[in-house]
Amino acid sequence: MSIGLARLREEPDRIRQGAIDKGEDPSIVDAALALDGKRRELLGESDRLKAERNVASKQIGEAIRAGAAPNGPEVAALRQASTAAGSQIEKLDAELAAAEAQLEESMLRIPNPADPDVPIGDASANVIVRTWGELLPREAAADGESWIRRPHWEVASSLKMFDLERGAKITGSGFPVYTGQGSRLQRALINFMLDIHTSEHGMTEIWPPAVVNSASARGTGQIPDKEDQMYVVPRDDLYLVPTAEVPVTNLHRDEIFEADQLPVRYAAYSPCFRREAGAAGKDTRGILRVHQFDKVEMVFFEKPEASTEALEWLTARAEVILQRLGLPYRVLLMATKDLGFVQAKKYDLEVWAPGVERWLEVSSCSNFRDYQARRMAIRYRPEPGAKPELVHTLNGSGLALARTVAAILETYQQPDGSLLIPEVLRPYMKVDRVVP
């Protein structure tokens, strides 16, 4: 379950409104309440019959001890009543199991209500929280002459940094092949991001599997909400990861932390696979909408009272990467309908790409509160011997590479057709410029 039955019973109106605010069907809340009522009714009837059967069994022993014949009519009547109760119990328990399974499925389809400070509405209600850096214009001046910054796919083509046509031949559209210095740039970015997050931000590096089982996908909320967006290996009932969030958060499924172990903060690289790479016909050029891309992910496990502040710190760590790369960006607080099914609060980081004159999302930083932890039974003891409580989980891209690469190509291209390498990446790439 994701919400918890106690909360469903105590706050049905808020949970129903939370679904409406996210653009989801609120009737699932009423369906879950009805199933909960049916379950409780069946459970009560089953318990009543079990008590009656226990009484009948006790009466059989008492009758025999009092001298009644074991095969006599008095004992036979009591045994018949016990058997009848047992048959009814067996039927009720089957109905109860079915009701509980239906309730579990309904609960998984209730979205996580947004935090109170999240703006209500669609993408038009998103709030720009802050910006950083100076936006470069598409038309610039150099040596007294104007020049036009090219889109990233033209820069990459002239410098032979990726090959979209051969990627499409190998697999299909949306699977780019990085070549030469483009491949090296990918590797440099991954190493740079992991080094900053581990050495400076104190995160533990994880190298997770690129496929997960259905329990893992269900735990983070990919199913039953995003099945159509995931690549499936049906023969083995496995899913290719859409983000390292899925395997890394599941590291601690069904585990209990001690209070002094928290917070636990990870940084992980993984390839990411998404079937739905965007609206048909939109952003099909270049690498803005792809089915496979690389990403460094940050995943946090926090005490509930610390998760609000942790989200701000997490977001700032993603900003550090953009600042070190010298890429202008903005931070948006996402509105309810642009938030996502499982997030309680989310910031998006968008980088400026002057070649296409657009903001490109390169990171989403989210607080899930206890929504994922309840699905995965990830808990902690507030103090030794105390009853375990649910942790809060958070994650954020730190960063997604495809669009970060696009922004670097468009920001650092030069009038002579070369590409300057951001200073922080030069120790990794062993060059400071890529030339045609």
Stockholm file with secondary structure:
# STOCKHOLM 1.0

chainA/1-436         MSIGLARLREEPDRIRQGAIDKGEDPSIVDAALALDGKRRELLGESDRLKAERNVASKQIGEAIRAGAAPNGPEVAALRQASTAAGSQIEKLDAELAAAEAQLEESMLRIPNPADPDVPIGDASANVIVRTWGELLPREAAADGESWIRRPHWEVASSLKMFDLERGAKITGSGFPVYTGQGSRLQRALINFMLDIHTSEHGMTEIWPPAVVNSASARGTGQIPDKEDQMYVVPRDDLYLVPTAEVPVTNLHRDEIFEADQLPVRYAAYSPCFRREAGAAGKDTRGILRVHQFDKVEMVFFEKPEASTEALEWLTARAEVILQRLGLPYRVLLMATKDLGFVQAKKYDLEVWAPGVERWLEVSSCSNFRDYQARRMAIRYRPEPGAKPELVHTLNGSGLALARTVAAILETYQQPDGSLLIPEVLRPYMKVDRVVP
#=GR chainA/1-436 SS CCSCHHHHHHCHHHHHHHHHHTTCCTHHHHHHHHHHHHHHHHHHHHHHHHHHHHHHHHHHHHHHHTTCCTTSHHHHHHHHHHHHHHHHHHHHHHHHHHHHHHHHHHHHTSCCCCCTTSCCSSGGGCEEEEEESCCCCSEEEETTEEEECCCHHHHHHHTTCEEHHHHHHHTCTTCCEECHHHHHHHHHHHHHHHHIIIIITCCEEECCCSEEEHHHHHHHTCTTTSGGGSCEEGGGTEEECSSTHHHHHGGGTTCEEEGGGCCEEEEEEEEEECSCCSSTTSSCSTTSSCSEEEEEEEEEEECGGGHHHHHHHHHHHHHHHHHHHTCCEEEEECCGGGTCSSCSEEEEEEEEETTTTEEEEEEEEEECTTHHHHHHTCEEESSTTCCCEECEEEEEEEEEHHHHHHHHHHHHBCTTSCEECCGGGHHHHSCSEECC
#=GC SS_cons         CCSCHHHHHHCHHHHHHHHHHTTCCTHHHHHHHHHHHHHHHHHHHHHHHHHHHHHHHHHHHHHHHTTCCTTSHHHHHHHHHHHHHHHHHHHHHHHHHHHHHHHHHHHHTSCCCCCTTSCCSSGGGCEEEEEESCCCCSEEEETTEEEECCCHHHHHHHTTCEEHHHHHHHTCTTCCEECHHHHHHHHHHHHHHHHIIIIITCCEEECCCSEEEHHHHHHHTCTTTSGGGSCEEGGGTEEECSSTHHHHHGGGTTCEEEGGGCCEEEEEEEEEECSCCSSTTSSCSTTSSCSEEEEEEEEEEECGGGHHHHHHHHHHHHHHHHHHHTCCEEEEECCGGGTCSSCSEEEEEEEEETTTTEEEEEEEEEECTTHHHHHHTCEEESSTTCCCEECEEEEEEEEEHHHHHHHHHHHHBCTTSCEECCGGGHHHHSCSEECC
//
